[in-house]
């Protein structure tokens, strides 16, 4: 058990503690023989200084390099486990888009939500991206580079905050790699277009090879008081959507009319789509890849959660549409089956006429839900643009239908062939 006078060290003023710490180190360096006394002092001194220093360690958090995703996940877990640390964080800075391996696990929306509820003193958050004024110079287009779901969750938390003071595109001077003084940061008043896309391969090279004053490829969001609005409760669950209309949207995003999720970013946008319901969107564009956040999309066009201002839904399909070839009902497959190599792994596909072209990236998509999405959208007068997607669905449906018929014919042909061989043996 420690002596009372040792316990009192944690209550001493910082100035006196510094002198004690210096004396302890001096005694040790001079070769004191009795090591037990300094050792007893080191422990409470270290704990006392750790409490002082911890708030400075977490005040400005900067994520950089190839491992910033792992670092952010570690910070999220630390703050979720010890919420008191969240109050120390004033700034979060992501230098570029989040580079990481595809199969690396990401933080969940629940973890990120708990994290941001703890960072009550956050003053600014920086993400990779750009700001471009529209032709009329009345508002701006915001581009956010998001290679990982973590970045989309960060953006969702920003949109859920009703106390954004400004959004700025940062600038820097060569050869200095530090951000220039705030006087050279141009604040943005309103954002009408939002685009989320993977970080292009030459993004870092493009910005760093430009000489003189230049854009840093970074967007800083400044907050007057970081407190998630009622949007948080509306988007907290990926399967539930609030019907409440009393949601306070920040003035910077009060004219957000268009949102676009390009390439694979749409696969991780489930929580973001729920949040976007509360903004005055007129157009929503998504790239349809291997995964589709179908639940929040259906909620946008289904009563009673239908979006009140949405007028156009653009579903971009990057795969091959395919082509409907000669239909099975028009073919006699007796001769075709007899010429097939029975060792072929997929007899049905091998027997299918060669003028068929299979659609790519479509078999894993929820075809029935996508057709339901189009029907419900048209029912509330929302234009659905997705000619290539729905053409691919049409080809896939025809392919499934002909494949089923062909399987039945193959099974019947095998039965008939066995009967024929048996009949020939009997006649012999």
C-alpha angles and dihedrals in degrees: 000000000000122000118253093243090057092052090053091065090081090061098050122109116265093244093056091045090055091054092048091048091050092050091049092052091046091052091050094049091050090060103255110195096209102071096169096077097055091042091056090052096046096065100056091037092054092048091049093051092044091059089051096045099042093076089055093047092058099034097092113024116189123185116198141155130027097315102054092113092058090045092052092049089052091050091048092052092047094051094043090053093043108027092179089073090061091070090063094059113098102159137029115192125185108188097202141348113308109271112200144135114279096238095047112119118247134209115272124240089248092055094047090047091052089047094054093045086060098048093075094155098050110142103179143004125198126204134174112265147087142255122220126184116233120242092262089049087224095116142358141246114233119208119192122189109220119173092159138046088240090068092050090050089051090051090048090054090050092053090048091057114092094191102071108145096190147336116225138183107224124226134199139185127236128272090017113083095196124102114263121245116289091253088075094049111099113215121218121226102195138010118205101167128048123190125181118191140152116273108267114239093243096044096104093041093048095055098039097049095055114102130221124012107352146163113271096213089242133119120206121201114200122203131203091198121358104222124138112238128222087283086083093066089046094054100031092103125048091211101045128065124194118231093203115126097189094094122138110224119195113253091237090065097031090106098043100144104159134040127180129187109192133198114340096344090091090065091069099037101096097114092040092054090053090052093046089063088080095057126083095253119171097177133029121187124191132177109227110220133147095315131039125194088225099164098064090040092056089047090057092060102030128087131278093018098042116138109254099212104030111120105162133038114189115195109189115199117198098183129090114282094212127208135257108239132188109329119240094233089066095054137082105217100183092096093039093053093048092056095049122107104244089212090067110119096221109033093173095054090044090054094048112107113268095235091076117105114199118225114241127228091007107099091072094051123097095252096177091049092049090053089048089050091055093047094050093045092052088047091063093039097257111148112232115205113191110116095154093045096051092042087055089049090051090052091047092051091050089047092051091048095049092043091055092050091046092052090054091049092048092052091047091047090053091051092047091048092053091050091049093051091047091050092051091051091051092051090053 
